[in-house]
Amino acid sequence: MSVFRSRKNKYREAMASATNYHSWREAALELDYIEGNMEWKESFASDLYNYELIYERISALKTSFERRDYDALLRHLREGQHHDLGNMGSAQLYTRSHVGTKHLIEEYIGQVCLVLQHLRETEIPQLPLREKYDFFKDMALSYGRPALLLSGGATLGLFHLGVVKALWERGLLPQVIAGSSVGSIIAAMLGTHTDDEIPEMLLPHRHNLKAWRFMGLLHGLRGGGFMDVRELERCLRANIGEYSFLEAFQRTNRSINISVSPTAQHQKERLLCGYTSPYLFVWSAALASSAVPIIFPPVKLMKKDQFGNAVPFMPKLRWVDGSVVSDLPVERLMHLYDVNFSIVSQTNPHIVPFLNNDLPDGGKTSLSSIPMRVIRAEMEFHGKGLFDYLRSNLSSSVLRQASGQVYNILAQKYFGDVTISPRYTWWHYAQLFKNPAPDVVRRLTLEGERATWPKISMIATHAKISQTLEKSIIELKERLRGQRAELSVVGKPTVGKAS
């Protein structure tokens, strides 16, 4: 028994100290083997999902594909594609083992992607190019897509870089990315760097790391902010560039979304993106989203006019930290992009200590944790009631606004379908408002990677079919453009020839 326990500890330590996904995965697979999880993965049966339905769908797809019966294949795809078919996305299916889940689920995902790739690349008489493009668009709309949401967290938000790196290296980085506060900065950098530039973007020494400059107690007490917002602006413009949201999308094909909170009454929070604010400077949106109340003064937004000049956007309004009101704008993303699966990287220092990392990601509730959950739920319920009353009834406008901010913080949901978060120590809190040295960036990035690796299997189940559909739509759209270009050339009269 001691030898068995020693081997388990050896691989657990190897996982905890791994510096890349390959090393982590090798140790995790060994641990799966020792703990008997390989047999569980190979067995179809489980009361956690409808394995009979999944098996039936695989069989139908395989049979139609082998026969090249495209009519049947298209019908099977139209009828059967759902991001959580047979409850295969249940979080509990991804906590039993360290790597992967039921092989039946992985086989199903692979089979669907194989069929979709074949349909995309093969000329099919009953599915001309235009109809094929429409078919893939309909499928994508029906299936939905994942989104990556990056929370606030000041300097500790550099943890997000590790999450991004882990997803990027596995080909799982979503096309839709949202961020608030420091998360908006990482989202903005992703949205303005092409695929070829991302590996270099993830290197610590490539960043301007000077975001914080203390302005003195008196400056802060007078309402000008304790930190220099101009220093933050210089940092953001150096890292993000001078792109508008529209230009950023045209450059990278990534949809970046940034939350900002209003300071004025009768204004609601906004999600700034290519749809809602195409001409706004991305750096300006990130600056407003990063303007933590009291720490920084509220800022105005800047946009590009038709001549490329920087001009104020709604010049009388000022905006602050997006995480105050809308740290994770999941519902808005659902309406704008048909998002049905949220990957959340949560680094807010006032949230992380209270996050229960195994829920809602599917861990089992232990009896010892129930009292704390009950206490936390009661505090949240009564706290929301108290500050809701105060924000409506206090005579002081300053206190009403402060009460409203506290209410918004308490009322928000801070987790997603998958939630990735760090484990904080006193060392982390000491870095909160510091300009980080490259070694601090490397440490926080590695912590982000290590926290993401155990979630890769679940994310892959939800993302792979969606990404195959998105890739197919882009390729088919290019082929349609080429086809139209050829037709326009053929239709033109030849210069110099008699009719």
N, C-alpha and C positions, 0 to 999 in steps of 0.2 A: 504493500500500500504506500509506503514512504517513497519507493522508487517511482511509482505512478504519479504521486503528488509532486515529486521533484521534477519530473518531465513536464508536467503541466505548468509549473512555475517558470521553468526555463523558457517555454514558448510564450508565456504571458509577458515575461520580462523582455523577450525579443520583440514582441509586438509594441510594447510601451516605448522601447528605445529605437525603433526603426526610423530611418531617415528617408526612406522612399517606399512607395507603394509595393514594389516587387518584394522587398524584404519583409514588409508587414504581412503581405498575403501569404508568403511561404510559411511563416510562423503560424499564421491563423489557420491555414489548411492542416498543418501538423496537429494543431490543437483540436480541430474538428475531427480528425482521424482518431486521436486518443479518446476523445469524449463520446465517440460513437455517433457523431452527427452526420457522417457520410452515409450511413445506412438510412437515416431519416430523410436525407435529401433524395436518395435513390428511390425510396418508396413513394408511390403516387398518393396513397390514401392519407387523408387527414380531415378532421372535422373543421379545419380553419378555412377551407376553400372548396369549391365545387369541382373536384378533380375529374369527375365524369364528364362534365360539360367541356372542360379544357381538352381532355383526351378526344372527345367527339369532334371538336373543332380542328384539332391537329390532323386527325384522320381524314376529315373532309377536305382540308386544304391540300394534304399530301396527295390524295387520290386524284383530285382535279388537276393538280400541278403536273403529276406524272403523265396524265392523259392529255395534257395541254388543252383541257376543256375550259376555255377562257370564259365562256358564258357562266358556267357553274362557279368558276373561281371568283369572278366579279360579284356574283350573288352572295357567296360565302363571306367575302370581305365586307360588303355593304351591310349584311345582316349581323355579323358577329363582332365588329370592331368596337370595343369599349375599353377605356383605360383601366377599368377595374373588373374585367370580365370574370365571373365566377368568384369574386372576392380575392383574386390573385394578388391584389395590391395591399392586402391586409398586413399591417405593420408587424403583427405577431409572427408572420411567416419569415421575418427577417431578423428575429431575435433568437431563434433556436440554434442557429449555427453562426459562425464568425464570418464566413465567406459564402455568398450565394444563398439560394433557397431551394425549394423543390425543383429537381431537374425537369420535371414536366412543364413547369412554368417557364423555365429558361429555354426549353425546346420550343415551346409555343411562340415566345417572342422571336426567336431565331427564325422559325418557319415563316411567320408573317413578314418579317423584314426581307427574307429571301424572295418571297413571292412578290412583294412590292418592288424590289429592285429589278426583278425579271420583267414585270409589267412596264416599268419605266424604260428599260433598255431595249425591249423587243417590239418590233413592228407587228401590230395585231390588226387584221383587216376590219374586224367589227369594232375597233376602238381607235379611230383616227386621232391624230395628235391633239386637236382642239378638244375632243371629247375626253381624251385621256387626261389632259390638263384639268378639265372640269371635274373629272372623277377624283383625282388626287386632292383637289381643293375641297370638294365635298367631304372626302374622308378625313382630311385634316380638321375641318370645322366640327365634324361629328366626334372625332377622337379627342380633340383638345390638345393643350400643350403645357409643359412645365414652365415655371418662372423661378428665378433666383432673387430673393429679397435680402438685402443687406441692411442691418439695423444701425443705430447710432452706437457710440461708445468711445468718442474722442480718440486718443492715440491707440487705445486697445483695439480699435477697429481694424488695425493692420492684420489682425487675425483673419479678416475676410480674404486677404491675399492668399493665404494658405488654402482656404476653401475653394477659391477660384482656381488655384494651381492644380489641386487634386481633381477637380471636375474637368478642367481643360485637358490634362494629361490622359484622362480616360475617355475623352470625346463626349463628355456629358454636360458641357457648359450650355445652359439654355440660351435661346435667342432673345428672350425677354428678361430684362434685368431691372430691378428697382432698388433704390437706396434712399436712406434718409440720414442726415447729418454726415458722419464720416463714411457711412455706407454709400451716400450719394457721390462722394469723391471717388471711391473705388468703381462704382457703376459708371461714372462719367469717364474715367480712364479706360474702362473696358469698351465703352461706346465710341471712343475716339481713336482706338488703336486697332489696326487690322490684325487678322489672324497671324500674319508673319511677324508682327511687332509684339504680340502678347508675351512670348517667352522672354524678351528683353525687358518688357514692362514689369515682369515679376521679379526682376533682380533688384535687391535692396539699394545698391549703390547708384541705380539709375534715377532715383527719385529726388526731387527737392523736398527735404524733410523738415524744412524750417517753417512750420505753421504757427508756432506760438511765440509771442513777444509780449511780455508783461508791461502794462502801461502805468502801473502804480495804483495804490489803494484809492487815492483821491480821485483819480480819473474814473475808476469804477464806481465809486460812491456817487459821483455826479451824474451817472447814467450813461457815460460814454463807453462802458465795457472795461473789464479788467485786462483784456487782451487786445492787441492791435489788429483790427480787421483788415487793414491794408497789407500787413505781413501775410495774413491768411490768403488774401486775394492774389498776391504775387506767387505764393506757393501753388495755388490752384491753377493759375494761368500757365505756369511753367510745366505742370504735370498733365494738363488737359488740352491746352491749345486754345485757339480762337474759333472754334467751330460752333455753328448753331445746331440745334437738335436735328434739323433737316439734313444739314451737311454731314453730321456725324453718322446718321443712318445710311446716307448714300455712300459713305466711306467704308463702313464696317458691316452693314446689314444687321446690326444689333439694335433692338428697341430699348433704349434706356429711359427710365422713368424716375423722377426725383420729387420727393414730397417736400412741400414748404408749408409753414403755418403762418396765418395772418396776425398782425398786431391790432388792426382796426376792428371795430365792432361791425356787425352785419357783413362780415366776410368769412368765407369758409376756407378750409385747407384746400390746397390745389396739388394735383399730380401733374407735373410739368413733363412733357414728352413731345415726340414728333407730331402726334395728333393734335394736342391741345395748345402747344406753343412752339411751332416749327422754326420760328426765326429768333427765338431766345438763345442767348449764349449759354452753352452748357456749363461753363465755369461760373457764370452768374447764378444759375440755378443751384449749383453745388455750394456756392458761397452763402446764399440765403438759407439753404437747408442746414448748413453747418454753424449758423449764427446762434449758438446756445444762449438763451436769455441770461442776462447779467454778465456772462463771460464776454460776449460780443454784443455790440449794438445791433439793432435791426438794420437791414440793408434793403436797398431798392434793386429791382431786377433790371437787367440791361439786355437789349436785343439788337439785331442787325437790321438797319433799314435797307431799302432797295438798292442803295449805293454801297452797301457794305460798311457803313459807319455805325459806331456804337451809340445808341440813343436809349433813354429810359423807357421802360415798359410799365405803364400805369404809374407815372412818376410820383403821385401823391401817396401811394401805398408803400408800406414797409413789411418785410417778411423775416421770419426767424426759423429756428431749428425744426425740420420736418418731423422729427420723432416726437415732438411735444404732443401733436394731435394725431398723426398718422405714420407711426413708425413702420408698419407693414401694411400697405394698401392693397390687400388681397382682393377685396370685392371690386375695386376699381379696375384692377388688372383683368378680372374675369370678364367684365363688360367690354373692355378695350381689345383684349387679345384672345379671348376664349381660353384663359388659363384655368386648368382644372387640377393642378398639382403644384403645391408651393414648397420650395426648398428655402428654408430660413436660416441665415447665419446671424445669430443673436449674440451681441457683445455688450449691450447696455449694462453698465456696472451696477445699476439699481435693479436690474431684472435678473441677470444671470444667477445670483445666489439663491433666488426663489424659484428658478426653473426646475421642474422635475424632468430630468433628461430622458427618462424612459417613457414618458407620456407626453403627447399622444402617439409617440412612435411605436408603441405597442408592448412595452414592458409590462410585467405583472405587478400588481399592486401588493406590496408587502403590508402585513398587519401593523408593523412598527411605524410605517409612514402615514397611516390613516389619521391619527390625532393631529399631526402637523398640517395635513391637508385640510382638515376640518377647520382648524384655527385660521389658516391662511384664507380659506374661502369666506369665513365669517368676517375677518378684518377687511377683506376686499369689498364685501357686500355693504357693510356698515360705513366704510370709508367713502364709497361712491355716493351713498345716500347723504352723508354729511356734507361733502363738498359740492354736491349738486344743489343742496339747499343754500349753502353759503354763496355760491356764484350767482344766485338769483336774488338774494335778500340782503347782502351786505351793503351798507351805504357808501363805503369807500370804493371808488372805481379800481384802485390799485389792488385792494384785497379781493375784490370780485374777480379781477383778471387772474390773480395768483391762484384763487380757489378753482377757477375754471381750468387752469393749467394742470393742477393736481388731479382734478376730476378726469381730464382727458388721459392722463397717464394711467390712472386706475382702471379706466373703462376699456382700454385697448387690449387686443389679443396679441400676445408676443411670441407665438409659436406658429409653425406651419405643419404641413403633412409630414415633412421631415425637418427636424430642428437640430442645427449643429451649433454647439456652444462650447466655450472654454471652461476650464476649472480655474477660478481666480485664487491667488494668494495675495499677501500684503505686497509682494514685489509688483504685481500687476497694478494695484491701486496707486503705487508710487510713480508709475509711468503715465498716469492719466492725462496730465496737461504738460508733458515734456516733449521737446523735439527729440525724436528717437534716434539713437545711434544705429548704424547699419546692423550691429549684432543684435539689437533689440528687435529690429524688423525681421531678421532671420529667425529669431526665437519665436516671435508671434506667428510668423508664417508657417513654421514647422508645426506649431501647436494647432493651427488651422487645418493643416494637412492631416495630422494624426486624428483629429476629431471627425474628419470627413470620411476617411477610409472605411470605417465600419458601416457607413451609410451608403456606400457605392452600389451595392447590390440592389437595394430598394429603389434608389434613384434610377438605376439602369432599367429596371422593369418598367417604370413609368415613362422614361424618356426615349428609349431606343426607337419605338414605333413612330412616335411623334417626330423625332429627328429625321427618320427615313422619309416620312411624308414631306417634311419641310424641304429637305434636300431635293426630293423629286420635283416638287413644285418649282423650285428655282431653276433646275436643269430644263424642265419642260417649257418654262416661260422663255428661256434663252433660245430653245429650239423653235418655238413659235415665232419669236422675233426674227430669227434667221430665215424661217420659211416665208414670212411676210416680205423680208428684204429681197429674197430671190424672186418672188412673184412680181414685186414692183420693178425689178430690173428687166424681167422677161416682158413685162407689159409696156416698156418704153420703146418708141420707134428707134431704129438704128440710124444714127447720123450719117448723112452722105450717100445713103442708098435710095434709089428711086422706089416709089410705092408701086 
